Amino acid sequence: MISPIRKRRPKNTGKKGAMCYFTQNKTKPDYKEVLILRRFISDRGKILHQNVTGLTAKNQRLLSVAIKRARYMSLL
């Protein structure tokens, strides 16, 4: 049986972290900025994976804490 050919996604080009939203804007994820946090949540309310968001590992961790805080305070 022949295995199907997998398409590879293009790698990020340029500097490391060039795709990170928070690195580009020189900010950190904050639970009070609800409109920005909604960009990183799926339509079902789940936090999107780091591969999808394009954030650095540090900012992804800070983002998950900020989203959880906003949920607890019922901002999201």
Contacts in CASP RR format, 6 or more apart in sequence:
PFRMAT RR
TARGET T0000
AUTHOR 0000-0000-0000
METHOD contacts of the structure
MODEL  1
MISPIRKRRPKNTGKKGAMCYFTQNKTKPDYKEVLILRRFISDRGKILHQ
NVTGLTAKNQRLLSVAIKRARYMSLL
12 18 0 8 1.000
12 19 0 8 1.000
12 54 0 8 1.000
17 23 0 8 1.000
17 56 0 8 1.000
18 24 0 8 1.000
19 54 0 8 1.000
20 54 0 8 1.000
20 55 0 8 1.000
20 56 0 8 1.000
20 59 0 8 1.000
21 36 0 8 1.000
21 39 0 8 1.000
21 53 0 8 1.000
21 54 0 8 1.000
21 55 0 8 1.000
21 59 0 8 1.000
22 28 0 8 1.000
22 29 0 8 1.000
22 55 0 8 1.000
22 56 0 8 1.000
22 59 0 8 1.000
22 62 0 8 1.000
22 63 0 8 1.000
23 56 0 8 1.000
23 59 0 8 1.000
28 59 0 8 1.000
28 62 0 8 1.000
29 36 0 8 1.000
29 37 0 8 1.000
29 59 0 8 1.000
29 62 0 8 1.000
29 63 0 8 1.000
29 65 0 8 1.000
29 66 0 8 1.000
29 67 0 8 1.000
30 36 0 8 1.000
30 66 0 8 1.000
31 37 0 8 1.000
31 66 0 8 1.000
31 67 0 8 1.000
31 69 0 8 1.000
31 70 0 8 1.000
31 73 0 8 1.000
31 75 0 8 1.000
32 70 0 8 1.000
32 75 0 8 1.000
34 70 0 8 1.000
34 75 0 8 1.000
34 76 0 8 1.000
37 63 0 8 1.000
37 66 0 8 1.000
37 67 0 8 1.000
37 70 0 8 1.000
37 76 0 8 1.000
38 76 0 8 1.000
40 47 0 8 1.000
40 48 0 8 1.000
40 53 0 8 1.000
40 55 0 8 1.000
40 63 0 8 1.000
40 67 0 8 1.000
41 47 0 8 1.000
41 48 0 8 1.000
41 67 0 8 1.000
41 76 0 8 1.000
42 48 0 8 1.000
45 76 0 8 1.000
47 63 0 8 1.000
47 64 0 8 1.000
47 67 0 8 1.000
50 57 0 8 1.000
50 60 0 8 1.000
53 60 0 8 1.000
53 63 0 8 1.000
55 63 0 8 1.000
67 76 0 8 1.000
70 76 0 8 1.000
END
